[in-house]
């Protein structure tokens, strides 16, 4: 489970209203949510982000409401991983439930938009290929690795029950 891609940086306290504004909560269509991902924080983000890219943020990413639309919008926009100094707990659970890899790294400093990161989800190792700095995050426990590899909780349960259509 390795990701290597370009970074989009955001600051502290990026709440769920900034991730997906409330005016778009009348849909749960992932493609529609992706078109509006983070538009109140960075109106150009949804048009610039490419599949497989990474978000790096500060403290308390995903704070605010418990809306499940927020991690869904990020995943549907093509973001492969979110790394933040800390996450709101409900956002953290919602992200894992849909299979969006997220890593907490309290010491992630100096990473800027446009940098290239290599992220080893198995080991919790993050390398900024632009600067050469390496950071450590706690790797996921085995069960959470299975959830993410399955694409989220629903897919994981389907596989366990033998009703997986894949």
PLY file of the C-alpha trace (Angstrom):
ply
format ascii 1.0
element vertex 166
property float x
property float y
property float z
element edge 165
property int vertex1
property int vertex2
end_header
0.00 0.00 0.00
2.22 2.78 -1.31
1.23 6.10 -2.80
3.50 8.53 -4.60
2.00 11.77 -5.81
1.72 15.53 -5.67
0.48 17.36 -2.57
-2.29 19.91 -1.94
-1.82 21.66 1.41
-4.48 23.08 3.71
-4.28 24.66 7.16
-5.85 23.98 10.53
-9.54 23.47 11.31
-10.73 22.54 7.83
-14.30 21.73 8.76
-16.82 19.60 6.92
-18.57 22.75 5.63
-15.33 23.72 3.89
-14.82 20.19 2.58
-18.33 20.00 1.11
-20.54 23.05 1.59
-24.02 22.45 2.98
-25.65 23.76 -0.22
-24.54 20.51 -1.94
-25.89 18.10 0.66
-29.04 17.49 -1.35
-27.11 14.83 -3.27
-25.08 11.80 -2.31
-23.77 11.31 -5.86
-19.99 11.00 -5.44
-19.21 12.62 -8.81
-21.34 15.67 -7.98
-19.78 15.97 -4.52
-16.30 15.73 -6.07
-17.02 18.73 -8.30
-17.52 20.88 -5.18
-14.86 19.38 -2.91
-13.17 22.07 -0.81
-14.57 24.86 -3.01
-15.22 27.24 -0.11
-11.61 26.82 1.06
-9.99 26.75 -2.41
-12.36 27.35 -5.35
-9.79 25.89 -7.77
-9.13 22.64 -5.91
-11.71 20.39 -7.60
-10.49 21.50 -11.01
-6.80 21.02 -10.17
-6.74 17.79 -8.18
-5.79 14.69 -10.14
-6.47 11.04 -9.27
-3.99 9.68 -6.78
-2.93 13.01 -5.29
-2.53 13.69 -1.58
-3.94 16.25 0.84
-1.74 17.43 3.71
-3.38 19.53 6.41
-2.88 20.89 9.88
-4.75 20.28 13.11
-8.36 19.14 13.45
-9.05 18.25 9.80
-12.71 17.33 9.26
-14.07 19.10 12.33
-17.65 20.28 12.42
-20.63 18.15 11.60
-20.68 14.38 11.27
-21.64 14.50 7.59
-20.41 11.48 5.72
-20.43 13.53 2.51
-17.08 15.12 3.46
-14.75 12.11 3.12
-16.86 10.85 0.22
-16.28 14.13 -1.67
-12.53 13.85 -1.07
-12.36 10.24 -2.20
-14.56 10.88 -5.23
-12.31 13.81 -6.21
-9.56 11.23 -6.62
-7.52 11.98 -3.51
-5.56 8.85 -2.59
-4.65 9.82 0.96
-5.12 12.58 3.53
-2.33 13.32 6.00
-3.01 15.74 8.83
-1.55 16.67 12.18
-4.87 15.56 13.67
-8.39 14.64 12.58
-11.78 15.15 14.11
-12.72 11.69 15.39
-16.02 11.42 13.49
-14.30 12.39 10.23
-11.59 9.80 10.95
-14.20 7.05 11.40
-16.20 8.13 8.35
-13.05 8.16 6.19
-12.04 4.65 7.28
-15.63 3.45 6.77
-15.48 4.44 3.09
-11.91 3.24 2.57
-10.18 6.64 2.38
-6.65 6.25 3.77
-5.81 8.91 6.33
-2.70 9.27 8.44
-2.08 11.35 11.53
1.39 12.85 11.60
1.84 15.51 14.24
5.33 16.40 13.01
4.57 17.01 9.32
6.27 20.36 8.70
7.67 22.00 5.61
5.50 20.15 3.10
4.05 22.56 0.55
1.52 22.39 -2.25
3.21 20.93 -5.30
5.72 18.81 -3.38
5.91 15.14 -4.26
5.32 12.67 -1.42
5.86 8.97 -1.13
3.55 7.40 1.46
3.99 3.85 2.74
0.69 3.10 4.47
1.97 -0.26 5.74
4.84 1.29 7.65
3.44 4.76 8.30
6.39 6.32 6.52
6.00 9.58 4.63
8.86 10.91 2.51
8.84 14.36 0.97
10.68 13.60 -2.26
11.04 17.34 -2.91
12.99 18.06 0.29
14.21 14.58 1.25
12.62 14.78 4.72
10.99 11.69 6.17
8.11 11.66 8.65
6.52 8.93 10.72
2.83 8.29 11.26
1.28 5.42 13.17
0.52 2.66 10.67
-2.96 1.21 10.61
-3.65 -1.92 12.65
-4.33 -5.03 10.53
-8.13 -4.78 10.72
-8.14 -1.19 9.47
-5.75 -2.15 6.67
-8.28 -4.77 5.59
-11.10 -2.18 5.63
-9.14 0.24 3.47
-7.95 -2.48 1.07
-11.57 -3.61 0.65
-12.65 -0.06 -0.19
-14.49 0.52 3.06
-16.69 -1.10 5.65
-19.59 -2.07 3.36
-17.29 -3.80 0.86
-15.41 -5.49 3.70
-18.64 -6.91 5.16
-19.84 -8.02 1.72
-16.61 -9.95 1.22
-16.85 -11.51 4.66
-20.44 -12.57 3.97
-19.55 -13.90 0.53
-21.81 -11.49 -1.33
-19.00 -9.51 -2.93
-19.79 -8.83 -6.57
-16.13 -8.10 -7.45
0 1
1 2
2 3
3 4
4 5
5 6
6 7
7 8
8 9
9 10
10 11
11 12
12 13
13 14
14 15
15 16
16 17
17 18
18 19
19 20
20 21
21 22
22 23
23 24
24 25
25 26
26 27
27 28
28 29
29 30
30 31
31 32
32 33
33 34
34 35
35 36
36 37
37 38
38 39
39 40
40 41
41 42
42 43
43 44
44 45
45 46
46 47
47 48
48 49
49 50
50 51
51 52
52 53
53 54
54 55
55 56
56 57
57 58
58 59
59 60
60 61
61 62
62 63
63 64
64 65
65 66
66 67
67 68
68 69
69 70
70 71
71 72
72 73
73 74
74 75
75 76
76 77
77 78
78 79
79 80
80 81
81 82
82 83
83 84
84 85
85 86
86 87
87 88
88 89
89 90
90 91
91 92
92 93
93 94
94 95
95 96
96 97
97 98
98 99
99 100
100 101
101 102
102 103
103 104
104 105
105 106
106 107
107 108
108 109
109 110
110 111
111 112
112 113
113 114
114 115
115 116
116 117
117 118
118 119
119 120
120 121
121 122
122 123
123 124
124 125
125 126
126 127
127 128
128 129
129 130
130 131
131 132
132 133
133 134
134 135
135 136
136 137
137 138
138 139
139 140
140 141
141 142
142 143
143 144
144 145
145 146
146 147
147 148
148 149
149 150
150 151
151 152
152 153
153 154
154 155
155 156
156 157
157 158
158 159
159 160
160 161
161 162
162 163
163 164
164 165
